[in-house]
Amino acid sequence: MLSIAATASLRVYVSEWENGRRSLGDRYAEILRPLLGVTDDELFGRQASPSGVPEVGGYDELISRIDSARSVSLTMVKTFMDQTELLRTVDRQMGASSLVDQMTGHLTTLEDALTFAVLPDTRRPVARALAGAATLAAWQALDAGAVERAWRNYELGKRAAQEAEEPMYLAHATAEQAYVLNDAGRPDMALQLVQEAHRLASSKASPRLRAWLFAAEAELSAKAGLADECRRALDQAAACLPDGDEARDPDMLSIFLNSGHLARWRGNALALIGEDDALDSLYAALENADATFVRATSGLRCDLAQAHLSRGEFDQAQEHLRQARLLANRTSSVRHRRRIEQLTQRL
């Protein structure tokens, strides 16, 4: 059984840790890291190396690293992608806070492989794998409340997508980065960024990615108070979305979107602008929700609570918030907990 100080003592410890009057020991660091979803460097206030490149001892070691990078085959790149997919699956079911170490190590491995790869035919596949992993890491960091890490990982993902010459990956990272701006209280700038993502995707975007971008634009338009633009973007998303129940985009594995997911997104956006028919879309999405999308279901419960609150139906809103809180606690989602508290204050 883990022994910790009494509550009153812990309050003093936290104050002293924050002000540098007490050093943080390994015992409490082990507790705080998964609770806060941070890395050791963030917890202890250590600055990362400005270059992010490991120091090499001389020409022999440099050539050794370059030769190793040349051996990165398509099979190895597939292994990188499979690792990202595993982390994505665990994340949506269990949350991001338990994956900080694995995600950090995964990104470091990919960055090292790219740093010492020389020729484009080797660099591009690794850069593509890094773009997908960095964007996932950024979304996990945003969910854990590590805003600066989220922003930096989105920038890493965008740079990698540019090197890989993958406009779809660049557009996706750019559009997701808009949510950092929105959460920081800049919905107008966020909307401009997601519109820029449309331009970056150009004609190369798959229909499902295009629908995803329009759905994101609809949500951010709603948060910016632009009801007409929100409705128009929702209609465009529905027009682009391929038929059928399939949600994965074969060209963009980080995209999950089918009619059920879009119904949830539609209900969320309509609830934000106070539309009465938001509940129909949200309950349809809840009925068809994939049980493995635990964090997304917490967000859906929040959307339902918001829709009921706008109608003055406080008992229903309270029940959905209770369910949302249970799911947010399972995934340790700081972002959803914050939203739950904001909605609870309206009861």
ChimeraX attribute file (.defattr): number of C-alpha atoms within 10 A of each C-alpha:
attribute: neighborCount
match mode: 1-to-1
recipient: residues
	/A:1	3
	/A:2	5
	/A:3	6
	/A:4	11
	/A:5	9
	/A:6	8
	/A:7	9
	/A:8	8
	/A:9	10
	/A:10	12
	/A:11	12
	/A:12	11
	/A:13	17
	/A:14	14
	/A:15	12
	/A:16	14
	/A:17	14
	/A:18	11
	/A:19	10
	/A:20	10
	/A:21	11
	/A:22	13
	/A:23	12
	/A:24	16
	/A:25	9
	/A:26	9
	/A:27	11
	/A:28	10
	/A:29	14
	/A:30	11
	/A:31	12
	/A:32	14
	/A:33	18
	/A:34	18
	/A:35	14
	/A:36	17
	/A:37	26
	/A:38	23
	/A:39	19
	/A:40	15
	/A:41	10
	/A:42	14
	/A:43	14
	/A:44	14
	/A:45	9
	/A:46	10
	/A:47	8
	/A:48	9
	/A:49	9
	/A:50	6
	/A:51	7
	/A:52	11
	/A:53	12
	/A:54	10
	/A:55	10
	/A:56	10
	/A:57	8
	/A:58	8
	/A:59	9
	/A:60	10
	/A:61	12
	/A:62	14
	/A:63	12
	/A:64	12
	/A:65	17
	/A:66	17
	/A:67	14
	/A:68	13
	/A:69	21
	/A:70	17
	/A:71	12
	/A:72	17
	/A:73	13
	/A:74	12
	/A:75	9
	/A:76	13
	/A:77	20
	/A:78	14
	/A:79	13
	/A:80	20
	/A:81	19
	/A:82	13
	/A:83	17
	/A:84	23
	/A:85	17
	/A:86	11
	/A:87	20
	/A:88	22
	/A:89	14
	/A:90	16
	/A:91	21
	/A:92	17
	/A:93	17
	/A:94	22
	/A:95	27
	/A:96	29
	/A:97	24
	/A:98	19
	/A:99	21
	/A:100	20
	/A:101	15
	/A:102	13
	/A:103	21
	/A:104	14
	/A:105	12
	/A:106	19
	/A:107	21
	/A:108	16
	/A:109	14
	/A:110	19
	/A:111	21
	/A:112	16
	/A:113	24
	/A:114	22
	/A:115	18
	/A:116	20
	/A:117	23
	/A:118	14
	/A:119	10
	/A:120	12
	/A:121	11
	/A:122	20
	/A:123	21
	/A:124	20
	/A:125	22
	/A:126	30
	/A:127	29
	/A:128	23
	/A:129	27
	/A:130	31
	/A:131	31
	/A:132	25
	/A:133	29
	/A:134	31
	/A:135	29
	/A:136	26
	/A:137	29
	/A:138	27
	/A:139	24
	/A:140	27
	/A:141	26
	/A:142	23
	/A:143	23
	/A:144	26
	/A:145	20
	/A:146	20
	/A:147	19
	/A:148	13
	/A:149	20
	/A:150	24
	/A:151	22
	/A:152	17
	/A:153	25
	/A:154	30
	/A:155	20
	/A:156	21
	/A:157	29
	/A:158	27
	/A:159	18
	/A:160	28
	/A:161	27
	/A:162	18
	/A:163	18
	/A:164	22
	/A:165	15
	/A:166	20
	/A:167	20
	/A:168	24
	/A:169	30
	/A:170	27
	/A:171	27
	/A:172	30
	/A:173	28
	/A:174	25
	/A:175	26
	/A:176	22
	/A:177	26
	/A:178	28
	/A:179	24
	/A:180	21
	/A:181	18
	/A:182	17
	/A:183	13
	/A:184	11
	/A:185	13
	/A:186	15
	/A:187	21
	/A:188	17
	/A:189	16
	/A:190	27
	/A:191	25
	/A:192	15
	/A:193	21
	/A:194	27
	/A:195	19
	/A:196	16
	/A:197	26
	/A:198	21
	/A:199	13
	/A:200	20
	/A:201	21
	/A:202	14
	/A:203	12
	/A:204	12
	/A:205	22
	/A:206	19
	/A:207	16
	/A:208	25
	/A:209	28
	/A:210	25
	/A:211	25
	/A:212	26
	/A:213	24
	/A:214	26
	/A:215	25
	/A:216	26
	/A:217	29
	/A:218	31
	/A:219	29
	/A:220	26
	/A:221	27
	/A:222	24
	/A:223	21
	/A:224	21
	/A:225	15
	/A:226	15
	/A:227	20
	/A:228	12
	/A:229	17
	/A:230	27
	/A:231	20
	/A:232	14
	/A:233	22
	/A:234	24
	/A:235	16
	/A:236	17
	/A:237	25
	/A:238	20
	/A:239	14
	/A:240	16
	/A:241	21
	/A:242	17
	/A:243	12
	/A:244	8
	/A:245	11
	/A:246	11
	/A:247	18
	/A:248	15
	/A:249	16
	/A:250	10
	/A:251	13
	/A:252	16
	/A:253	14
	/A:254	19
	/A:255	15
	/A:256	15
	/A:257	22
	/A:258	21
	/A:259	18
	/A:260	20
	/A:261	22
	/A:262	22
	/A:263	23
	/A:264	28
	/A:265	25
	/A:266	30
	/A:267	26
	/A:268	27
	/A:269	27
	/A:270	26
	/A:271	27
	/A:272	23
	/A:273	22
	/A:274	17
	/A:275	16
	/A:276	14
	/A:277	13
	/A:278	25
	/A:279	22
	/A:280	14
	/A:281	21
	/A:282	27
	/A:283	17
	/A:284	15
	/A:285	22
	/A:286	18
	/A:287	9
	/A:288	14
	/A:289	17
	/A:290	13
	/A:291	11
	/A:292	13
	/A:293	16
	/A:294	21
	/A:295	25
	/A:296	21
	/A:297	22
	/A:298	27
	/A:299	23
	/A:300	23
	/A:301	24
	/A:302	26
	/A:303	30
	/A:304	30
	/A:305	30
	/A:306	28
	/A:307	27
	/A:308	21
	/A:309	21
	/A:310	18
	/A:311	14
	/A:312	12
	/A:313	14
	/A:314	17
	/A:315	13
	/A:316	15
	/A:317	25
	/A:318	20
	/A:319	14
	/A:320	22
	/A:321	26
	/A:322	18
	/A:323	15
	/A:324	28
	/A:325	23
	/A:326	14
	/A:327	24
	/A:328	25
	/A:329	16
	/A:330	15
	/A:331	24
	/A:332	24
	/A:333	26
	/A:334	23
	/A:335	17
	/A:336	24
	/A:337	22
	/A:338	13
	/A:339	16
	/A:340	24
	/A:341	12
	/A:342	11
	/A:343	18
	/A:344	17
	/A:345	7
	/A:346	11
	/A:347	13
